[in-house]
Amino acid sequence: MPHLTIQVTPNVSIAHEESLLKSLNKALWDSGQFKQPADIKARIVPIKSFLVGVEDDEQANGFIYAHLKLMSGRDMATRDQLAELLVATIEAKIGAEQSGRAALQICVEVEEISEVYHKKMLGS
């Protein structure tokens, strides 16, 4: 734990997805909130169909939505700091790549995971 899921609209350009994920995982690790680097899991999930607003037929607007799920126990200030950290990291990594292609919204939600969570390690 944590789990970071990134959803990206197809009109948003991410040249090196693995590099973005590595930067996000490193930023989370450097926050000092997690016990081991291998606890941090991230993935990018492309979005096939989307609409921003009600009449963006030209898809002039796009977004990146990051959903960070954490085990319970962190206060609101810590969760807010992690959200700000993720926004800043995404902006730093893809801001220049995205320039001019589409208006970009970066959204981050930090959520505590259900207390009913099971994990099993195979072949360490």
Secondary structure, DSSP 8 states (H G I E B T S, - for coil): --EEEEEE-TTS--S-HHHHHHHHHHHHHHTT--S-GGG-EEEEEE-SS--SSS--TT--EEEEEEEEEE-S---HHHHHHHHHHHHHHHHHHHHHHHTTTSEEEEEEEEEE--S---------
